Structures are given as C-alpha cells and as structure tokens.
C-alpha cells in the first residue's frame, strides 16, 4: 500500500492519522474521490452544510501534490489579470480575481478555525531572471494597484533584491505581502482532521476502480462500494482513466524539491533575509523558502515521464547552485518529487458532468489556495448556490490535442522547447 514518500514534510508532519480502508457497502449524499486540498475542502464544507459525505483516497490523505508542493499561497489565478481580461472579458476576469482573493482568505480562516499548525508566513517575492521580465513584473504590479485596488504588491529594484536574497541571479521583481507560504502537508492533515470532526467518513488505501449509475452513483473500490447522489472528482494529476470525459483536459507532470541541512540563523538570513517565499520567472520555475528550522526548501526542475530521477538530490541541487553557489558544501538531507496536473491554458478546469459528477483539476502549480477554494465552490454548487462555481464555465478550455496517445508527446516537446529558453536567457 502506498505510504507517504520520504520528505522533510513527512519528517515534520503533525498529526499523521491512519484512516481505515473502505470495507463493505455504504450510503451517503456525496462521495468525494481524492484526499488532497480539493477533496478535503469539499468534504469539510459539505459536512458543515449538513450533508453525509464519504471521502475515498487511493493512498494516504495528503499523499499527492497537496503534501509535496512548495507551500506557496499565491494571489490571483494562474494567469495574470490582463491576460484573463483578453480571454474572458473584464467582468469575468474581475470575478476570477475576487474568487482568488477569497481563496487566500479561506486558507487563513481555515488555519485559524481548525487550529492548524502549519507555519503560515506572509510574503511572496517574485524574482525576475531577466531585466525585461523585471519591467513586465513591475508593470503588472502597478496594473493590480490601479485597476484592481490591490495595494499589497510593490516593485523591488535590483539593489533591494540583492539585499533581500543572497544571489545576483535576479534583476528585481515584486513583493506580494498579501500572499504567503505554509507547510503543505500539515495544512492538508489539518483539513482532514477538521473534516473528520465535522462528520466526514474518510477512507485511505481505497482506490476507486469504477463509477456507474445515473440518479444514484455507485463508486467501487477493491474493498467495497459507496452509493451516492453526487460524486466529486478531486484527483487532479492522479485522475488517470477514471473519467474519460475529462481525462484529456489535463496533463500530469512531475516537479522536485530538496531540503538542505539546517543553515543556522546567519546563513539563512543571508540567502532569504525576510522569511518570504520566492518564485522566479523562468518557465521551469525555481521556487524556494526557508523552513521553520532554517533549512532551504528549494524546488527546481521537472520531467514529463512516469518515473522520477534516480538521484533527486543531485537533480534539484544543480538548480539550487545556479542561484546559490555559496551552498556548494551544504548537505542535502531530503529530496522528493510530486505529480501535478496542468491544463493547456494553465487555468483550473472546474465544472460538472451531466450526471451530477463534479470535478476540479489542473491547478497548474497554483493550487494551495485555489484547490481549497475549488472544493468549497463545488460544495456550494451541490447545495444549490452555483454562481461562483459557474464563473469557471466562462473560461475557454481546450483538450490537449492528439488524443490519448499523441497529446502527451506533443505537449512534452512544447514544454522542452520553453525550458530550453530558460537555459539560453
């Protein structure tokens, strides 16, 4: 049975609990499939509304991307607002911005309400790896200030950037003090405890093999089955072939993170002065932050196969040393990988199928806040208030071209082309 992979997150997990596998038949109002942020949030909010909820997780709660990611709670959607205005019109773009702002507030309110000890800290520094991108990033901050009234983001000059980060790799950028970062696995575990306390039946090691039925759905696992009025698909990059009607809308990719040995206060503050999270402008993004025990958690590199690199420490370390060569002699204590789902336009794919099957997937690396909010929006829609949920129907979505067998190699070729631009920039 799949257990949590070795990672700094697992080593510092608070409240890891064992939930049973489904055994026998049970009945509920909603069956949620997937124990990450989307599924846990959906289950929690449905239970608070009085629904009987069963959640089925194939491995362990928080086992997937929700327990392995960089922990950044970003502002806005995955696409910038000016792009969304061109894609959807200003009214829809503004509605999407407001949902994203509510998503950050939701994360913080759940942390408070459920007393989740997940080291939440404010601040995300967007670091530009070229002068041209620095100018674009700063122009976008001004756009948010002017057109969206968002005053939590400001420009950062080259000299200031070099006092904030102990590297000369960046040419300025922006600081978003309305964004933040957290321990992602502890956040997921806290959501699970909250859902269980609200009455959700959580089952681990309960992979779903089949969904059938119309007015009532039958959800089958190896150990039993669930009869439900509604089904929520919260599988993201692990959807596989469970639901062919939405399978082609996302592509799974792998990303990797390392954790250094503890650096001590002096070196930690040299490399990230203010304990903010950092995300740069490369297509294959570097993202990093300090842990509570003063390690550098550095995410860098991705691949597009089913296998992770054999030596993940070495794989990620070379990206880290391009930013922080002064860490060449620093020990790497942990390295791990995770699978996320991306969409063709990098916007979340959120909606419902004709037979009361709801879904949310494809958060494209922007999922801590948005996946939590997507779960709540799905719960609202099942309860009859779909106005916010249905905003996503106005975002044009396309399947990856080429069908099941050709879409993956075609997209990989495109991803490799863009990653090559990072190396020559």
N, C-alpha and C positions, 0 to 999 in steps of 0.2 A: 504494500500500500504506500502511496506517495506521502512522504513526510516533508516538512519544511526543509529547503536547502540550507546548507551551512552559510551563514552570513552574519555580519555584525548585528543586523536587525534581530535575527533569531537569538543570537547570544545575549542580547539585552532586552528580549521580549518580556513584557509584564502581563501576567495573567493568561499564559497559554492554557487553554482548556481543551479537553477531549470531549467532543460531541459524538454520540453513537452513530453507527451506520443505520440506514433505514432497514427495518426488518418487518415484513408483512405489509398489509394494506392499511392506508389511512385516508381520511377525507378532510378537505379544507376548502376555504374560499379561494385562496391564491397559492399556487405553487411557484416559488421563486427558484430559478436554477442558476447557481453561481454564488459563491460566498466571498466576493470582493466588495468594494465600496458600493457599487451599484445595487447588487443584490441585498446587501445588509441594510442599506439605507431604505430601499423599497420595502423590505420586510418590516423594519422598525416603524416606518411611517404608516404602513397598513395596519399593523397591530395597534398603534395609537388611535387609529380610526375605528377600531373595533372588529377588524377582520381576523378570521382564523387563517394563519399563514404557516406553511411548511417551506423551509429552505433546504435545498439539496446542493451539497458541494462535493465535487468529484474527489478532491484531495483533502486539504485542511482549510479552515477559514483563513483568508488572507494569504493563501499559498501562491497565488498567481501574482500579477503585476501589482496588486494592491499591497502586498507585503514585501516588495522588492524594489520599488521605484526610488527616485531621487528625493521624494518628500516635499516637492515644491508646490505651494498653493498659489497659483498664478492668477493674475487679473485677466478679465476678458475671456474671449473664446480663443481657440487655437489660431484662427485667422484674425488679422487686425481689423479694426472697425472700418477703416476706409475701404478695405477690400470687401468687407461684408456689405457695405452700402452699395457698392457696384454690383454685387452678386444678388442682393435681396431687396434693395431699396432702403431708404433711411428709417422708415418706421420699424421694419423687421430688424434691421441692424441695431436700433436702439433697444428693442425688446430683448434681443440676444445679449446686449451689454448689461441690461438690468438683471436678467437671469444670472449672468456670470457674477455680478456684484452680490446678488443674493446667495450664490453658491459659496463664496468666501465667508459670508456672514453665517451661513448654515454650518459650515465646518467648525467655526469658532463657537457657535452656540451649542453644538453637539458635544464638543470638548468640555464646555462648562457644565451642561446639564447632566452628562453621563460621567463627569469627573474622570476623563480620560487623561492619563499621564503619558503624554506623547511629545513633550519638549517643544511645544509650539513657540516659534520665534518670528517676529516681523521682519520683513525686508527681503526683496529680491533685486539683485544688481544685474542688469542686462549689459553685457560686455561685448563691444563691437570689435571684430578682429580685422577690420579694415577702416580707414578714415571715411570712405564713402558710406559704409554701413553705420558708422557712428553718427554721421549727419542725418541719415534716414531715421535712425532710432530716436534721436533728439527731436526731429521734426514731428515724429509720431507722438511723443510725449506732449508737445505743445498742442497737437491736434486734440488729444484727450482732454487737456486742460481747457481748451477753447470751446470745443463742440460737445463735450460730454460732462463738463464741470468736474472732471476728476483731477483733484489737486494733490493727490498722494504720490505722484510721479514727477521727477525732476531730472534735468540733464546733469551729467557728470563729465567734466572735462578730462583731458588726458592727464594733466598733473594730479588732479584729485583721484582719478582712477588708480594711479600708481602709488598713492598713499593708502588707498583702501585695499589694494591687492598687491602682494609682493611679486609682481611679474610685469614685464614690459611687452606682453603679448597683445595688449588691447589698446585701443585708440579712443577711449572714452565710452560713453553709453548713457544709461539712465538708471536711477534708483527708484524702485517702486516700494514705498513704505506701507502701502495698503495690501501688498502681497505678503507671503510668509513661507515658513517651512516647518516640517514636523517629522517625527519618527513614524513612517508609514505603517509598519506592521502593528505597532502599539495602537495607532489610531483605528485600524481595522479590528483588532481584538476588542477594543473598547466599544465599537459599534456592535460587535457580536454579543457582548455581554448585555448591552442595552436592549438589543432585540430579544434576547432570551428572557430578560426580566420583564419585557412587555408582553410576553406570551408566545413568541415565535418558537416553533419547533425546528431546531437546527440539526441537520444530519450531515456528517462528514463521511468520506470514503463511500459516497453514494452517487457514482457517475450515472447520468441519465442515458439510456440506450434508445428510447423511443418516446415520442409524444403522439397520441392519437385522440380522436374524438372531436366533436363539434360543440354542442351545447355544454357538455362537460368533457374536460380533457382527462386522459389517463396518461400519467407520466411514469414510465417504467425504469427501474434500476435492477441490478442483479439480485438485490435482497427483498424487493417488494415493489409496490406501486402506490401512487398518490392520485386520487380523484379530486379535480379542482374545477371551479368555474373559470378562473383566469390563470394564465401562465405568464410569467415574466422571465424572459431570456436575458441573463446578465453574465454572459460567458466571455464576451469580448474576444481577445486573441485566442481563446481556447474553445471557440464555438465548434470548430471542425465541421462535420457534415450533419450536425444535429438538426439544423433547419436550413434546407437548401434554398428557401426563398430569400434569405438574406446573406447567405454564405459569401456570395461574390462581391458584396459591398465592402468587405474589409480584407486586409492582408496582414497576417501576423509577421512581425519582425522581432529580432532579439537585440537587447541592449544590455550593457555590462557596467558594473560598479565595483570599485575596490574600497577598502578601508585600511588606512595606514595604522601603524602603531600610534599610541598617544604621543602628541608632539610637544606637550608642555605649553604653558601659557605664552611664553615669549615667541616661540616659533609659530604657534597657532595664530597669534595676533599679527605676526609679520605677513603671513600669507593671506589671511582674511581678517582685516582689522576689526570689523564691526559685527561679526557673527551673522552676516546676511548670507543668503544663498546666492549663488552665481549661475547664470546661464548665458552662454555666448551665442554669437550669431552664425556659427557655422551650420551648414546643412546637417551634417552629422554632429549634433550639438555636444559640446562639453558642458557639464553641469556639476557643481561641487559646492560643498558647505562643510562646516565643522560639526562634529558630533558633540554631544554633551560632555564626553570625556576627552575632548580636544584631539580627536583624530580628524584627518581629512577624508571625507567621503567623496570620491571622485568618480563621476560617470563619464565614460568616453568609449566610442567605438560601438559598432553594431554589425550584425551579419544577417543574412537572408536565407539561411538554411535551417534545417530542423535540429542541427547539432550546435552546441556551444563550443567555443575554442577549448582545446585540451588544457591549456595553461592560461586561465583567465587573468591571473595576477599579472603575468607578462603582457598579455594582450592590452589590458587597460593601462598598465604602468607607462607604456610608451606615449600614450596620450597625455598622461599626467606630467611627464617630464618635459614635454614641449611647453607646458605652461609654467611648471615649477621645477626647473633643473636643479635647484638647490636641495630637492628631496631625493637626489640620486642614491644616497646611502640610507634612506629611511626604509624600515622594514614594512612590508605589506602583510597585514595579518589576515585579511579576508578578501575574497573576490567572488562575485556571484553574477548570475545573469537572469533575465526575465523576458517574457514574451508579451508584447503589447499589440493592439490592433490599430492599424491606420486605415483611413479612408482616402479615396482618390483626391478629394479637396481638403482633407485634414479637419473637416468639421465632424462632430459626432453624428452618428446615424441613430436616430431616435424615432420610434413610431410604433404602430400596431399593425398586425396582420388581420385579415377579415374574420378569423375565428377566435377573436379575443386573446390572441397571443401578442403580448407587448415585448418590446426589446429596446435596449440601449447599448451601443457598442461603438468602437472606432474613435476613442478619445485622443488618439494620435499624440500621446505623450503629455497631455494636458488634463489628466484625469482625476487628480486628488479631489479638487473641488467640484469639477463638472460631473464626474461619475456619482459623487454623493448627491448632487442636485438632481441628476437624471433619475436616480431611484426615487427621490421624493416626487418628482413630476409624474412619474409613472403611477405612483400611489394615488396622487391627486386625480389623475385621469380615470383610473379604475373606480374611484369614488364619485365620479361624475363631474369633476371640475378640470376640464382639459385645456383651458385657454393657454396656459403656459406650455404644456406638453405639445400642443399643436403648432406652436411657433416653429418647431423644427421641420414641420411639413412644408414650410415655405423656403427652406434651404435646398437648392437643387442638388441632388445626389445622383451619382452615376456609379454603375458597377465597374469593377476593374475589367478592362477589355480582354477578350481572348478565351472566355470560358474557363472551366476548372483547370484545364491542363496547360493553357497558354498564358493566362493572366499573370501567373507568378513569375516566370522567367522574363516576361516583358517588363514588369514593374521593377524587378531586380536590376535589369540593365539600366533603367532610368535612375534608380537610386545610386548605382555605382557611378554613373556619369556626374550626378550632383556632388557625390562625395569626392570625386576627382577634383572638382572646382575648389573644394576646401584645401586640398594639398597644394594647389598652384596659386591660391590667392595671396 
